[in-house]
Amino acid sequence: MVHNCYADTEAAVVGFVTEYLTGHALAAKLVGWFFICAAFYGLFKATMAVIGHMRGLLRMLVPGANVKKLGEWAVVTGATDGIGKGYAFELARQGMNIVLISRTQSKLDAVKSELLAKYPNVQATTVAVDFSNFDEAKQNDVKKAVDNLDIGVLVNNVGMSYSRPHMYLEASLELTNRLIEVNLNSMTRMTYIVLPGMVSRRRGSIVNVSSGAGSLPQPLQAVYGGCKNFVNSFSESLDLEYRSKGVRVSSQAPMFVVSNLSKIRRSSFFVPSATAFARAAVAKIGTGETYVLPYWTHRLQFCLYSLVPRWILQKGALNMHLSIRKRAIRKEERIAAAANADKTN
Ligand SMILES: NC(=O)c1ccc[n+]([C@@H]2O[C@H](COP(=O)([O-])OP(=O)(O)OC[C@H]3O[C@@H](n4cnc5c(N)ncnc54)[C@H](OP(=O)(O)O)[C@@H]3O)[C@@H](O)[C@H]2O)c1
């Protein structure tokens, strides 16, 4: 009955429109032109997107700078694991000395020993900093460690995300502040410390590690996505300000990479290891691009995303994150129930 009612309405509307258009030649022409223009506009947009990405894919062939010519030292934040460790080892492989900065001194010591054993011709120093509390005293520690060094490359890599997707109000203000401190203020403050030396030497490159999340909709990860979007905008603006002074700034955006943060343990076509990602990323330092997707399958993935209308991406991201959140909450509840049961036994 309900179905018939809709079918009748639909038939009536179609009948009315057809009759109206047959009786009104001008209206029919306008509708026709509207659809022709829409089709051309769609084709134009798709062509421009493909040309843009072809340009991007071709730029992958442009070789980066010889990083050693930028200076003797590289500074890498978040250097004891994942992508940061990858950057540190790759820059050392290219002959640069490395300042390793991270939270945990014991991990810094272990990574420093590993790096020097692998690349005995380079030097390495460490500074332990918790970027969630990068206060003046800690900033001075970093200043002292880097002040007399010829720093050619700064990689602002340190970052953190949520343990699982959260609605904005579900995450504590403390967590929100920590996300902003680690993902964003670490970068602006480290840049204050290192950029003046680069400007005075008139050479250097600052790489800010962003994320695909900075350009794609991030419901339930709003602060992380927002921070990464800031990283992109900050890097582009700074590059325009300082390129005439010999310093280039870029944001390098990974999609998924094997690491503790992504919780992905095995590499695949679209998910490189941190080492493979870092090798591609260092090769892209100094190409002149201000926003770089260094790993080729990430660029391909991004190209495909950009052909999808934004509203579909928004809906897809929302549904995916809601479903991950639901499963994670169930797991948390199971763990809490098991812990309670243990206590009562
Ligand atoms: N992995 C991905 O799929 C992916 C995708 C897009 C973007 N990214 C971005 O890539 C960057 C690196 O991510 P990752 O996956 O390599 O992360 P990771 O494996 O979790 O490594 C994070 C590194 O940062 C350090 N760190 C974390 N919190 C810190 C803090 N408060 N103070 C100082 N150091 C801290 C860690 O040191 P400790 O071990 O001492 O904690 C570790 O060395 C981040 O900016 C992230 O947003 C990653």
The ligand as an SDF file (V2000), in Angstrom:
LIG
                    3D

 48 52  0  0  0  0  0  0  0  0999 V2000
   52.2870    5.9010   11.8360 N   0  0  0  0  0  0  0  0  0  0  0  0
   51.3670    6.3960   11.0430 C   0  0  0  0  0  0  0  0  0  0  0  0
   50.5890    5.6680   10.4260 O   0  0  0  0  0  0  0  0  0  0  0  0
   51.2820    7.8870   10.8660 C   0  0  0  0  0  0  0  0  0  0  0  0
   50.3720    8.3660    9.9140 C   0  0  0  0  0  0  0  0  0  0  0  0
   50.2740    9.7220    9.7280 C   0  0  0  0  0  0  0  0  0  0  0  0
   51.0720   10.5820   10.4570 C   0  0  0  0  0  0  0  0  0  0  0  0
   51.9470   10.0990   11.3830 N   0  0  0  0  0  0  0  0  0  0  0  0
   52.7620   11.0660   12.1290 C   0  0  0  0  0  0  0  0  0  0  0  0
   54.1160   10.6390   12.1400 O   0  0  0  0  0  0  0  0  0  0  0  0
   54.7540   11.0810   13.3260 C   0  0  0  0  0  0  0  0  0  0  0  0
   55.4670    9.9030   13.9900 C   0  0  0  0  0  0  0  0  0  0  0  0
   54.5020    8.9150   14.2830 O   0  0  0  0  0  0  0  0  0  0  0  0
   54.9100    7.4020   14.5980 P   0  0  0  0  0  0  0  0  0  0  0  0
   53.8430    6.5850   14.0230 O   0  0  0  0  0  0  0  0  0  0  0  0
   56.2990    7.1580   14.2180 O   0  0  0  0  0  0  0  0  0  0  0  0
   54.7660    7.3950   16.1910 O   0  0  0  0  0  0  0  0  0  0  0  0
   55.3570    6.3680   17.2680 P   0  0  0  0  0  0  0  0  0  0  0  0
   55.7990    5.1150   16.6390 O   0  0  0  0  0  0  0  0  0  0  0  0
   54.3440    6.3360   18.3430 O   0  0  0  0  0  0  0  0  0  0  0  0
   56.6700    7.1100   17.8080 O   0  0  0  0  0  0  0  0  0  0  0  0
   56.5300    8.3080   18.4990 C   0  0  0  0  0  0  0  0  0  0  0  0
   57.8840    8.8330   18.9170 C   0  0  0  0  0  0  0  0  0  0  0  0
   57.6430   10.0700   19.5640 O   0  0  0  0  0  0  0  0  0  0  0  0
   58.0930    9.9880   20.9170 C   0  0  0  0  0  0  0  0  0  0  0  0
   57.1390   10.6630   21.7850 N   0  0  0  0  0  0  0  0  0  0  0  0
   55.8310   10.3840   21.9430 C   0  0  0  0  0  0  0  0  0  0  0  0
   55.2960   11.2290   22.8200 N   0  0  0  0  0  0  0  0  0  0  0  0
   56.2820   12.0660   23.2170 C   0  0  0  0  0  0  0  0  0  0  0  0
   56.3520   13.1540   24.1020 C   0  0  0  0  0  0  0  0  0  0  0  0
   55.3080   13.5670   24.8150 N   0  0  0  0  0  0  0  0  0  0  0  0
   57.5380   13.7850   24.2580 N   0  0  0  0  0  0  0  0  0  0  0  0
   58.6200   13.3760   23.5850 C   0  0  0  0  0  0  0  0  0  0  0  0
   58.6190   12.3530   22.7400 N   0  0  0  0  0  0  0  0  0  0  0  0
   57.4700   11.6990   22.5490 C   0  0  0  0  0  0  0  0  0  0  0  0
   58.1790    8.5310   21.2490 C   0  0  0  0  0  0  0  0  0  0  0  0
   59.1350    8.3860   22.2780 O   0  0  0  0  0  0  0  0  0  0  0  0
   58.8940    7.3760   23.5030 P   0  0  0  0  0  0  0  0  0  0  0  0
   59.0740    6.0460   22.8850 O   0  0  0  0  0  0  0  0  0  0  0  0
   59.8930    7.7160   24.5080 O   0  0  0  0  0  0  0  0  0  0  0  0
   57.4870    7.5990   23.9310 O   0  0  0  0  0  0  0  0  0  0  0  0
   58.6130    7.9480   19.9180 C   0  0  0  0  0  0  0  0  0  0  0  0
   59.9980    8.1080   19.7400 O   0  0  0  0  0  0  0  0  0  0  0  0
   53.6630   11.7130   14.1790 C   0  0  0  0  0  0  0  0  0  0  0  0
   53.7190   13.1060   14.0240 O   0  0  0  0  0  0  0  0  0  0  0  0
   52.3790   11.1640   13.5880 C   0  0  0  0  0  0  0  0  0  0  0  0
   51.3000   12.0290   13.7830 O   0  0  0  0  0  0  0  0  0  0  0  0
   52.0660    8.7630   11.6010 C   0  0  0  0  0  0  0  0  0  0  0  0
  1  2  1  0
  2  3  2  0
  2  4  1  0
  4  5  1  0
  4 48  2  0
  5  6  2  0
  6  7  1  0
  7  8  2  0
  8  9  1  0
  8 48  1  0
  9 10  1  0
  9 46  1  0
 10 11  1  0
 11 12  1  0
 11 44  1  0
 12 13  1  0
 13 14  1  0
 14 15  2  0
 14 16  1  0
 14 17  1  0
 17 18  1  0
 18 19  2  0
 18 20  1  0
 18 21  1  0
 21 22  1  0
 22 23  1  0
 23 24  1  0
 23 42  1  0
 24 25  1  0
 25 26  1  0
 25 36  1  0
 26 27  1  0
 26 35  1  0
 27 28  2  0
 28 29  1  0
 29 30  1  0
 29 35  2  0
 30 31  1  0
 30 32  2  0
 32 33  1  0
 33 34  2  0
 34 35  1  0
 36 37  1  0
 36 42  1  0
 37 38  1  0
 38 39  2  0
 38 40  1  0
 38 41  1  0
 42 43  1  0
 44 45  1  0
 44 46  1  0
 46 47  1  0
M  CHG  2   8   1  16  -1
M  END
$$$$
